[in-house]
């Protein structure tokens, strides 16, 4: 019978593995917004998002509410890595009736303890931040806002559940006229333990309490904590795992002894896991096993055993003493004799075995829970192996050495991919609470400084309306015959007079030249759609920077190669030429190059008609089948390409390495071209907006640093605030300023960050992906030899978001000027128009397009703007310009 009882109390490894799996499921349920309300493992957000970094400084007051007393501490942190905090404390015994009396009386008592404590330590009268350790289940919405969900551990004060306990304590402190004491942070004892154990140099990311009750907490990936709003990085989650199994998931491991303990408790059916593990219950489990064995006449035969039917006669503390190897048997005899049981040697031995089995089971179940947490952390961080420190406290862990050994070894068997180091907590939770409070103060001060630094980059709606008005003014200047020469927005006529209407038919060649690679395409426009074939050709650097003759010869050779491969040598096809460099167009097939950009510097081209240069090269190569009918820039190509799919597309926008826009303007407003009828596409060349100084108010010191180092300082000012070529550089300069102010990377010098263009704009796109774990941000920073903490990663993310948001909003302000002008031109109350968009920043950045569209709705409420991404914009667009031109030329 004894063996049977011991077997019932022993959980095999496979079952423990199953318990771990159920705990994992219960944790996921608690983390999800959908299922949180039904979850037994509550997974409550604590709003503690950082562990200490050792720079915390100052006097912190701590109040710890314990089972039978209140402990007050003053902790002085010296900013020395938290190596030697100075601690003064006092314990105040709580009157017995208080824990079941009125809530107001409890909080008044705590506040009186604080006043007496401060009176005894000659406390300074300057502001004293207070950390409050409140070891009950709370629903937190901020670090200093927490509603009590339910009392436990024998407490049942009235009128507190559902109330904000921070507010209750703050009011009680005010009553005591301690106006310089502010409650800054609330945490439970588990979180306090984690933070206390974090003070030894290495961060501690998990904590476990195995005392009267049991609980755990850990640093979770914040995007998985769905009950906390808008938090990125990490957040400590209080699991409240004592209620695990309240839904019946532990019924296969519950013994009849556990059922009896549960039925006799003050909360039957609740806290099932805690009742298998917490020291409040272990003595009772042992008592029920002994009672059952007495009934089976296996123990204390022939003696009076009525005492064993009395609740709580056997305390867990006695159970722990009985287990002890050296003194255990003697202790067992003393305890049993005190109960009047006159045990034999065999009785003492069997009682010791039972006590061991009950406590070992508690340790093994704790290990299953801990293994679930570790595996969850490992999976959510996408690691193959996790090494982590676990802070442990509570009388069971401290009172029985073997408990820690079982916990460690079973956790290792259940989560072999995780390496957990158990750190016993030295000062329970007091110092940890001080550190939580100090970290909160440090982060708040840091946030204020960061916000001050980033403030110039944050644009209000009024700022953006001003940019919109300035853009509108520059557009008018650029269109005017007299004012055109002095306008920063060039408003170049493109001689493209119409967008596709769907009647275009035929085969066209297209040439797309805008960088080191160029494409040759054949585009077949038929009733059932467009078919394309294309090939990419490389332009060697020597050709880009050699003579114009060599460059255009190379282009013609590539066209001939393509036509040969496509079997098009015998046909004379109309060709559309996308040429993405600043040009002044004098006709649809006439464009004078104003300047080279993007690393090109071929001689003898600036000031020349690029179509003519192409025709001359064709003659030199005796390629007679070339008929260039249109030259367009990439913005126009994008508009035309999208216009084929959506006839409402009358704007083209590029936001990539550079930025530009074009739109259909009424001919009567185009002062630089003859004619009043119809419309013409205007290539705005808006990248130069602000070159005349009109945007100087919006330029920050960081923008000036970027501008000064470019090859065209003072030029393309708008482009330098918006486009991919510059955003990474702006971020780099901000990061350098944050390092200098000791707000980033602990102020350590970052030589790699001094390198120009080291922080690429594509990093912004990656860093800002929704739900991206901060470890991926850290990985990007590590590649730049920047050792980032989680706080650093969060700050870098914030900087990237600020810079890209401003870029999107400025782009929206420019676009708002365009759509509002089109609406007014046409005398409409409401304009519906489509924008064809291309460019890597718009397409690849996770938030740019939604920020742009949102801001545009705010700035141009009378315009309904649809955005259509160009698939293969420039090349297809050039062919369509040729097709529209040919359509217009037909009799």
N, C-alpha and C positions, 0 to 999 in steps of 0.2 A: 504493500500500500504506500509506503514512503517513496519507493521508486516511482510509482505511478504519479504521485503528487509532484515529485521533482521533474518528471517527464513533461507533465502538463505545463510546468513553469519554464520549460526550456524551449526556445524557438529555433528550429533548424535554419541553416543559412539560406536555403531556397525561399523559406517563408519570409525571412528578413528582407531578401531581395524583392519579394512581392510587396512588402510593406513600404520599402523605399519607392517602388514604382507608383504605389497609391498616393504616397506623400507628394511625389512630383506632380501627379495629376491634380491633387488638391491645391497645390501651390499655383499651378497654371490657372485653375478655376478662380482662385482668389485674386490673381493679377489682372484677369480680363474684366473689362467693364460690363460685358454681357452677363457673365456668370457670377460676378463678385457677390451679389446679394445672397446667392444660395450657398456660397462657399463656407466650409467649416474652418479652413485655414485662411484667416482673413487677409493676410498680406497687406498690412496697413502702411501707407507711405508715411515716413517720419519727417520729410523735408530736410533731412541731413544729407547734403550732397557732397561733402568733402571730409576727408580725414585730415588730421593736423599736419602742418609742414615744418613745425618746430620754431616758426618765427612768432608764435602767439605770445602776447605780452600783456601784463596788467593784473589788477586785482579782480577776482571773480568771486561772487557769493554763490553758494550752493545750498539748496534745501532738499533733503532726501526724506521722503515719507516711507517709513519702514513698518514692519508688522506691529510692533508695540512701542515704537519711539519715533521721534523726529531727530534727524542728524543735520546740524548746520555746519558749514565749512567756509573758511575763506582760503582761497587758493591764489597764490601769487605766481604768475608765470613770468619767466625772465627772458623769453626769446632765445634761450640757449639750447634749442632743440628739445625743450621740455624735459631736460635731464634732471633738474633739481628743483621742482616746484616747492614753494614753501606753503605748508598746510597747517592751518589752525582749525580745530573742530570741537564741537560740543554735542553731547547727546542729551535730549530731553525726553524723559519717560512720559508716555501718553496715558492719561486717565482711561481706565478700562471702558467707561460708558461712551467715550467719544466716538469709537469706530462704528457704533450703531445709533448715534444720535443725529442731530441736525447737521447738515452740510456746512452751514454758516459757522457753527461752533468748531468744526474741524479746521476750517481755514483761518478762523480767528486765532485758534491755538497755534497753528503753524506760524502766523505772522507775529504772535507774541514771542515765540521762540527766536525768530529772527531779531526782534528788537532787543531781547535780553542778550543774545549772542553779540550783537554789535556794541551794546553798552559795555560788555566785558572786554572788548579788544581794541578800544580807542580807534574806532573805524573812521576813515577820512569822510568828510562830508561831500566830496565830489561824487558824481554819478556812479552808482555801483550796479553793474549788470548782474542779474541773478539767473542761475540755471536751476530748473525744478525737476527733480526725479520723482515721477509719479508712476508707480509700477502696476498700472491697470490699463485695460484695453480702451484706447481712445481713437476717435476718428480725427486725424489731424488734417488741416487744410493749409497750414503754414507752420513754421517752426515755433511760433508763439500763439497758435490757435489750435485748441484741441478739445473736442467734446467727449465726455466720458460715455463709453458705450455701455459698460456694465461693471459693477463692483465684483470683486472676488476676494479670496483669502480671508473671509470672515468679516470684511467691511460691508456696511449697508447704510451709509449716511443718507438721509433723505434730501430730496431736492437738489441732487447733483447730476444724476444721469441725464444726458442730453444737453448739459450746460457746458460752457467753455471754462475749463478748470483754471486756465491761465488768468482769465478775467476775474474769477472768484478769488484767486490768490492776490492779484494786483489790488483789488478793492480792499481786501483785508489788510494788506500792507499799508495802503493809504490811511485806513482807519487808525493805524498805529503811528501816523504822521511821519512815516519813513519816505518822504517825497523824493529822495535821491536814489531809491532802489527801484530798478526796472526789471520786470520778468522778461528776459530776452529769448529763452529757449525752454521747451519742455521735452523731456524724453523719458522712456521707461528704463528700468534697471539694466535690461539687456543691452540697449544702445550705449548706456553709460559704461558697461563692461567693455564693449568693443572699443570705445574711445580711450578708456584707461589703458588698455593693452596696446593701443596705437602710439602710446607715448614713449615707446622704447626704441625709436629710430625707424623700425620697419612698420609700415601700415598694417593694421589688423582689419580684415574685411568681413569677418563672421564672428558672432558671439553666441554663447550658449549659456543658459542658466539652468542648473538642475538643483533646485533647493526645495522650499515648501511647495512651490509650483514649478513649472518648466516653461521655457520660451526660448526663441532664437531670433536673431536678426542677421541680415547680410547686406552687402553693397550690391544692388542689382543694376542692370542696364536700365537707365531711366525710361527709355522708350517702351520698355515692357511693362512699366508700372502705369497701367492705363487709368487708374483712379486719380493720379496726380496730373494736373493740367500742364501742358506746354513745358515740360522739363526735358532738357537733354543732358547727357553725361551720365552720372550715376546717382542713385539715391538709396539710402539705407531703408530696407523694408523690415518692419516688425511682423514676423510671421503669425504670431498668436497661435502657435501650433498646439497648444494645450487642448484645443477643441477638435483636433484631428480625430476622426473616427466617430464623431457624434451622429454621422449619417449611416452608421452600421458597417463602415468599411473595415473595422477591426474585429468584427464578431467572431471570425475564425480563430483569433488568438486569445479571446477572453475566456478565462477559466470561471468555474462556479464561484471561486473565492473573489474574483474581481466583480462579479455580478452582485455578490452580497455587499461588498464595500460600496459599490455604486448606489444600491438601494438604500443604504443607511446614511448616505451623504446628504448634505443640504440641497444638492442640485442633481437629482437622479437623471441619467441619460445625457448629462452635459460633461464637458472636459474629460472625455474618455481617455485620451492619450495621457493627459496630466495625471489621471488616477492610476495609470500603470507605471508612471515614472517619478512623480513628485513625492518628496519626503513626507508630505502631509498624509500620504496614504499607505506607504510601504509597511509601516508597523501594523496597520489594520489588515493588510493582505496576509501577513505572516500569522496574525491572530486567527484569521478565518481558516488558514491551512491547519494550524494546530487544533482548532475546534473540530475540524472534519476528521483529523487523525485520531483524536480522543474518542470521537463517536465510533470509529472503526476499531477501537481498543488497541491501538498501536502505541500510544504515548501515555505516560503518567498512569499506567494501569492501577486500578484500585485506589486512586486518590481522589479527593474532592477537586473538581476542576471548574466549578461554577464561575469563578473569577474570569475565566476566558470568554464568558458571554458578555462581559462588560466592555462597552466601546472605549477605545483609546487607552486601555490599560498598558498596552505595549507601544512604546514610542520608537520612532525611526532611529533616534540617537542610540537607543539601547541595541537595536538591530545591528547598527554599524559597529558597536563595540563587541557584540557577540561574534561578528565575522572575523575580527582580528585574529591572525594566526597564533601569535604568542599567548595573549591573555584571553583569547576568545572563550575557551572552555570554562575557565574560572568565572569569567564575566557572565556566561550563560547560566551557570549554576546560581550566582548571586541574584541575577534578575528573576529567575524562575522561583527561587526560594522566597524572594521578597513578595512574590504573588501567592505564596503558600502552596507551591506545587510539589515540593520534595522530589526533584528529578533524580533519576538514575544517571550513571555515566553515559549509557546509550541514549537516554532522552536528550541530554545536553548535546551529544554529537549530532543527533538527528535535527534538533532545533537549529544548530549552527548550519547544517546543510541547507535547510529550508531558507534561512535568512540569506545565505549566499545566493541561492537560486533566484530569490525575489529581486535582490539588488543587481545581480548579473543580468537578469532579464531587462531591468530598467536601463542599464548601461547599453545593452544591445539594441533596444528600441531607440534610444537616443542616437546611437550610431547610424541606424537606418534613416532617421530624420536628417542627421548631419550629412550623410552620403547623398541624400536627395538634393540638399542645398548645394553641395559642392558640384555634383553633376550638372545641375541647372546652371550654375555660374560658368562652368567649363563650356557647356553647349552654347549658352547665349553669347559668350565672348568668342565663339568659334575657335577655341584652342584645342590642340591635341592633348596637352597636359596643363594642369593648373597647379600652381604652388601657392598656398595661402596660409596666413596665420589665423588661428581661431582662439579668441579670448573665452575663457571658461570661468564660471563662478557658481557658487551655491554650495550648501552644506553637504550634499551627497558627494559632489566632486572633491570637495576639500576633506571630507571626513573619511573617505575610503580610497586608499591609493589604487587598489585594484580597479576601481570604477574607471579611472582615467586610462588604465592599460587596456581594459576591454573596449572602451570607447574608441581608442586609437586603432587597435588591431582590427576590430570589426568594420570600422569606417574604411580602412585600407582594403579589406576584402570586398566590400560592397561598391566602392568607387576607386578602382585601382588606377584610374587615369588622373587622380587628384592626390596631391601630396599636402596633407594638412599638418601644421605644427600647432600643438595645443599650448596656449600661454595661460597659466593660471593668473587670475586677476589679483593684484596686490591690494588695492584699496577699494574693493567693490566697485562702486559706481561714482563716488564723489568726485575724484579727480577727472574722470571721464566727462562728467557733466560740466565741469569747469572748462574743459577743452572744447566741448561742443559749443558752449557759449562764446568762448574766445574765437573759435573758427568763424562763427556766425558774424561776430563783430569785425574780424579781419576782412571777411568777404564783402561785408556791407561797405566798409571804407574803400576797399579796392573797386567795388562797383561804382561808387561815386566818382572816383578818379578816372576810371575808364570812360564813364558817361561824359565827363567833362572833356576828355580828349577827343571823343567821337562826335561831340555835339555839332561841330561845324559841318560834318558830313550828313547830318540828319536834316532833311528838307521838309518844311511844313507845306501845307496845301497852298498857302499864300506865296511862299517862295516859288513853287512850281507854276502858279498862275502868272507870276512875274516873268519866269523863263518863257512861258507860252506867249506872253505879250511881246517880249523882245524878239522871239523867233518870227512872229507875225510881222513885226516892224521890218526886220531884216529881209524877209521874203518880199515885201512890197518894194523895198529899196533895190533888191536884186532884179526885180522884174522891170523897174523903170528905166527908160532909155538914158535919162540924165544921171540918175543915181546909181546905176548898175556898177560903175567902176569903183565906187567906194563901199559897196556892200560886202559884208563878210560871208553872206550866203549867196553864192554866185548865180543860182537860178538859170542854169544853162539850157537853152532850147535843144531838143533832141531831134526835131523834125519827124518824130513818130506821131502821126496824126490820129491813129485809131487803135483800139484794142481788138483782139480777135472776135469775130461774131459767129464763128462756127461754119462759115461757108468756104473757108480756105481749103484748097486742095493742091496736091503736088509733092514733088521731091525737092528738098533743099539741103544745101550744105551749111554747116555752121562751124565756126572757129571760135574757141573760147580761150582767150589769153588774159591771164590775171595774176600769174605767179610763176614759180619755177617749173611747174608742169602746165602743159596746155593740152586742150582736147580738140580733136577733129570729129565731127559727127555728120551722119546723113540722117535726115529727119523726113519721114514719109507721112504726110498729113492726108488722111482719108476720111470717108464719112463715118467709119466706125472707130475712129481714134487715131492716135499717133504711134508710129513705130520708129524706133531709133536704133542705130548702131554707132558705136563710137570707139575711139582708141586714144589712149593718153600717151603723149610724147614728152620727153624731158628736154629742157633747155639747159645745156651746160653753163656753169658760171662764166666761163671764158666768153661764151656767146652773149650772155646777158650784159656783160660789161665790155664787149668788144665794139665793133662798128655796127651801125644800123644796117648796112648792106648785108653783113654776115648773118645778123639776126633774122632779117626777113627772108634771106635765101634759105636759111634753116627751116623757117616756117613753111615755105612753099615746098621744099623737099618732103616734109612730113605730110603735107596735104596730098602730094602726088603719090606717096607711098600708100596712104589710106585709100585713095581713089582706085589705085591698082588692086589692092586687096578686096575692095568692094565691087570691083568690075564696073567702075563708073568713069573710066578714062574717056570713053567715046561721047559722053553727054556734057552739055553745058548747063550746069545747074546754078540757080541763083544762090548766092552765099550771104549769110548774115554773120557779121564779125563782132563778137563781144570783146571789147578792149577796155579792161578795168583800170584805166589810168586817167587822171584829170585831162579832159580834152575840151576844146571849144568847137562845137559843131557848127558847120556853116551850111549843112544840108544833111539829108538822111545818109548819104554815102560820102560825107566829107567831114573829117574831124581832125583838128590841129592839136597835136600833143602839147600840153602846157608844161608838164613836168613829169619826170619818171618818179616812181615810188617803188616800194617792196624790193629794194636791192638791185633794180635795173639801172643801167647807166650807159646804154648803147649810144655811141656818138652819132651826130648828124640826124637826129630824130626830133628833138624838141623844136617846136615851131613849124614842123612839117605835117602834112596831111598823111595820116597813117594808112588810109586806103590807097593813096597814090604810091606810098612806099611798097605796099603789098603788090600792087599791079606791076610796078617796075621790076620787082623781084621775079614775078611770073614771066615777064618778057625775057629777063635774063636767062631763066630756066626753060624758055620756049614752051611754057605751059599756057596754051591759048584758051583752054576751056574754063576760064575763071571769070565769073561775072559777080562782082561784089555789089550788092544792091543796098546794104544797110550796115552802118556801124553803130553799136549801142554799148552802153556800159552795163555792168552786171545788175545794177538796180533795175534798169529798164527791162533787161532780159528776164529778171524775176517777175516783174509785173506782167509781162506778156505771157510768160509760161503759165502763171496762175490764171491769167485772163482767159486762156483757152478753156480751162475747167470751170471758171466762174465769170460770166460776163460783167458782174459788178466789180471785178477787180480793177481798180483805177489808181492804186498806189503800190509802189514797190519799196520794200525796206530791207536793208542789209545791216545786220548787227553781228559782225564776226571779228576778224582781226582789226578791221576798220569799221566805219559806219557811214551810211548814206541813205538818202530817200529820193524818190521821184513820184510825181503824181500828174494827173491830167488837169491842165489849167485852161481856162477860157482864153482863146486867141486874143480877144479884145484887151486882156490884161497884160499880154506879153509885149512890152514896149520895144523889145530888142529884135522883133521879127515883124515883117510886113504882114498885113492881113488881119481881118476882124472876125472871120467866120470860123465856127467849129472850135476844136480843142487841140492842144499839143501837149505831149508829155514833157515835163520840166525836170531835168536832173538837178536837184537842189545843191549838191556838193555841201551838205549841211555839216560835214565834219569840221569845216572852217568857221562855223558859227562861233562868235566870241573872239575871233582874232583881232577885232577892233576894240577890244577891252570891255564890251558890254556885259560880259559874264564874270568880270574880275571879282565881284562880290561873292560869287559862288566857288571861287577857287580857294582851296585850303592850302596850308603850308605844304602838305604832302603832295598835292597836285603840282605845286610850283617846283618841288624837288624833282618830280618825275619829268616835268616839262623841260627843265634846265638841261637835263642829260640826254635829250633826244636830238636827232640830227636836224630837226626842224623846230627848234625852240621858238615859242611864241606863235606857232602855226598849228592849225587843226586842233584848236583848244577844246571844242565840244567833243570831238572824237576821243581826246585824251581823258575825258571824264567817263566815257561810255564803253569804249570798245576793248575787245579781248587783248589787244596788243599792250594795253596799259594797266588794266585792273590789278594784275598780279604785282606790278611794281608799286602801285599805290598801297596795296596791302603790306608789302615788304617794308615800306617806309614807316607805316603805322606800327608794325611789329617792332621795328628798331626803336621807335619812340617809347613804346611800352616797356621794352627791356631797359632802356635808359632810366625810366621812372621806377624801376624795380617791381613792375607789375606783372612781368612775364618771365618765365624760365628762371625765376628767383633772382633776376637781375644779372645772371651770369653772362659774360660776353659771348656773342654768337658770331664767330668769324665768317661762317658760311653765309650768314644773313646779310653780310656786307656786300656780297657779290650781286652785281646788277642782273636782273632777269632770272634770278635763281628760283623765285617764287612764281611759277607759271600760272596763267589764268585758268588752265585746266584743273589746277589744284582747287580753285574756288568751286568749280562745278562739282568736284568729288566731295569736298568737305561739306558742301551744303545739301547733299542728298538727304531727303527726308528719312528720319529713322536711322541714319548712318551711326553706327556705334562709334564712340569717341576713340576706341582703340585704333580704328582705321585712320582717324585724323592723326593720332599719335604715330602711326606707321609712316604716313606722308612726311610728318615733321622729322621722324627719325632718319629718313632718307636724306634729309637736309642737315643731318648731324645735330638736330635740336632735341635734347632730352626733355620731353614735355610731360608734365603731370596731367591728370584729368582736368584740373582747373585751367591749366595752360591751353589744353586742347579746346576747352569750352570757349576760352577767350579768343583764340585764333578763329574759331568758327563764328563768333560774334562779329569780329572785324570783317571777315569775308562777307557775312550777311549784310553788314552796313554798307560796304563798298558796292556790292552788286545791286542792292536795293536802290541806292542812289542812281546808279547807272540806268536801271530800268525806269525809274521815275523821270529822269531827265529825258530819256528817249520818249516817254509818254507825253511829256510837255511839248516836245518838238512835233510829235505826231498830232497832238490836240490842235496845235496851230494850223496844221495842214488840213485836217478834216473840217474844222470850223470855217476855214477860208473857202473850201469847196462848197460847204453848205450855204454860206452867204452868197457866193458867186451865183449859185443856182436858185437863190431866193426861196429856199426850202425851210419849213419849220423843223423838219426831221430829215436827216440824211442817213441812208443805208448804203454802206460802202464796204468793199473787201480790200484787205491789205495782203499782198503777196510777200511772204517773208523768207529770207535765207540768211545763212551765217551761223557759224559754230556756236557763238555765245547764245543766240536765241534758241537754237535747236538742242544744244547739249547741256546748258545750265538748268538745274532742276526747278528753279523758281523764277527765273528772269521773265519768261513769257507771262506767267500769271500776275506778277507784280506790274508789268507793263500794261496789261489789259485792264487790271483793276484801277490803276491810276488814270488811264485814258477815260474810263467810264466816269470817274469823278470830275475830270477836267473838261470833258466834252459831252455833257449829259444829253444833248440833243442829237447826238450821232450814234447810230448803231453800227459798230465796227466789227466785222468778222475777219479773223486772221486765217490765212491759208498758207501752210508751209509749202515752199517750192520744192518739188522733187526734181532735181536736175535743172535748176533754174536757168543759168546763164546760157548754156548751149542751145537748149530747146527754145528759149526765149528769142535768141538771135535768129533762129530759123523762122520763128513765127513773125518776127518783125519783117523778115524778107517776104514771108507769105502774105502778110497784110499789105505790104508795099506792092507786091505783084497783083494782088486782088484789086487795089486802087488803080493800077496802071492799065488793067484790062478795059477794052472799049465797052 
